[in-house]
């Protein structure tokens, strides 16, 4: 479950944590639109994240977290066949259904938790 501790709400009931190179590379490629779940990418070191939407055929929202799981950057409506390079270094990336950031009122500095 993915929760926003700052806003005291649930962002997603189902999560998939991606730690391996393979799972991070595959991500959402060749999948159907996500509705009630999210992907969480875990990085050992704080790093600038380069994302692509090649072979993902629907838009998503993306949230970048620091080592304390604080929101440091957001990207709404990340469209298919596009590239996005994070402006800040992150330890976690969360890929959510499109409009989740707006609907769940996710903002910079919110604290997020998942288990």
Number of C-alpha atoms within 10 A of each C-alpha: 14 19 18 22 13 14 15 10 14 15 24 20 12 14 18 15 15 20 13 12 11 9 14 17 12 13 20 21 13 11 12 10 16 16 12 13 18 24 22 23 20 19 18 10 12 15 14 14 18 10 17 18 19 14 14 19 16 18 20 24 20 23 22 26 25 20 15 11 19 23 22 19 19 18 14 17 16 19 18 15 13 13 12 13 10 16 13 14 17 25 20 24 23 20 23 26 21 20 14 20 20 11 9 15 13 20 18 13 14 16 20 21 15 16 8
